């Protein structure tokens, strides 16, 4: 089992400023598979910071 650590350095208080936090972290194998499929099918990948 691999643990993924995500740093969340903010000062909001739960229940006042937000209700929940959603911070997905992609598995490296999933990213490699996605890139390989995009290359095979001649697709374009875009990266976004939301």
C-alpha positions in Angstrom: 0.0 0.0 0.0 1.5 3.3 -1.1 0.7 6.5 0.9 0.5 9.8 -0.9 1.2 12.8 1.2 -0.4 16.1 0.2 0.6 19.3 2.0 -2.3 21.6 2.8 -0.9 24.8 4.2 -3.9 27.0 4.8 -5.4 28.7 7.8 -9.2 28.4 7.2 -11.3 26.8 10.0 -13.5 23.8 9.1 -17.2 24.5 9.3 -16.6 28.3 9.0 -14.6 28.8 5.8 -15.2 25.4 4.2 -17.1 22.1 4.8 -14.7 19.6 3.3 -11.4 19.3 1.3 -11.0 17.4 -1.9 -7.3 17.0 -3.0 -6.9 14.2 -5.5 -3.4 12.9 -6.2 -2.8 10.9 -9.3 -0.9 7.6 -9.2 2.2 7.7 -11.4 1.2 4.5 -13.3 -2.2 6.0 -14.1 -0.5 9.1 -15.5 1.9 7.1 -17.6 -1.0 5.0 -19.0 -2.9 8.1 -19.9 0.1 9.6 -21.7 0.7 6.4 -23.6 -3.0 6.1 -24.7 -2.9 9.8 -25.8 0.2 9.2 -27.8 -1.1 6.0 -29.4 -4.4 7.7 -30.5 -2.6 11.0 -31.5 -4.5 13.0 -28.9 -3.4 16.3 -27.3 -3.2 16.5 -23.5 -3.6 19.8 -21.6 -2.6 20.5 -18.0 -4.7 22.8 -15.8 -4.2 24.2 -12.3 -7.7 24.6 -10.8 
